[in-house]
Amino acid sequence: MATLGFGIIVQIFFKELDFLTGGPSGLVGIEDMTIFGYEFDSDLKYYYLVCVSLLLTLLLSINVVRSRVGRALRAIHGSEVASSILGVNVPRYKVGIFVLSALYATLGGWLYAHYMTFVSPSSFGFMFSIKLVTMVVIGSLGSIWGAIFGAALLTSMPEFLNVFENYETTVFGFILITVMIFMPRGLLRGIEDGILAGVRAIRGKGVEK
């Protein structure tokens, strides 16, 4: 909640800095992405650039999770006090993961700005922050693949909900409530739990026979 509130403050702050950010009108005329002289001037080229960026961030995230840093972060998530007692430098790890998250956000903003060739504070308002949080919650908290699954689902969902026309928001809210009630760990973890439960049930029946 503190992060969401801080996002609102930053948005208002950027709207007031007309000389730097363009204010509510934003920045227009951003040039196409160019890396080492190679210009990404088509959707297909930009698609490959985004795929490569996603792959690199995935590899980095997976390595972080499986490393000593990842184990320390999981310990902090469980209990900061217990982690401190065991010798984990809690402030250092929290600042470090915050910086890494900021780098990911910077990469996403960089790709977004050059693709849209326009960016404004209104593009990243409170509802956008809520949408990002919802992607993670629906996908599965604490899961790299869950975050990707949630982002893909919420990004494509409006296309499938067009048949409901004016009821799109209602249907979307119903889906969120259903997931939170019946799959509080997220869709991906819920599917995994369901598969494991089915396997155990099959094995149990086999043992009984």
HUMOGI-V880407 format. One record per pair of residues at least 6 apart in sequence whose C-alpha atoms are under 7 Angstrom apart, sorted by the first residue. I is the first residue (numbers start at 1). GAP is how many residues later the second one is. Records with the same first field share a line. If there is no record, write none. Layout:
I=GAP + GAP
This chain:
4=125
8=117 + 118
11=110 + 114
14=7 + 9 + 107
15=8 + 9 + 106
16=7
17=6
21=6
24=96 + 97 + 98
25=95
26=93 + 94 + 95
27=91 + 92 + 93
28=89 + 90 + 91
29=88 + 89
30=84 + 87 + 88
31=83 + 86
32=7 + 8 + 9 + 82 + 83
33=6 + 7 + 81
34=6
40=6
64=6
65=6
72=16
75=8
76=7 + 14
80=10
84=6
113=6
135=12 + 15 + 16 + 19
136=10 + 11 + 14
137=49
138=12 + 41 + 48 + 49
139=7 + 8 + 10 + 11 + 47 + 48 + 49
140=6 + 7 + 45 + 46 + 47 + 48 + 49
141=44 + 45
146=42
161=7
162=6
179=7 + 8
183=7
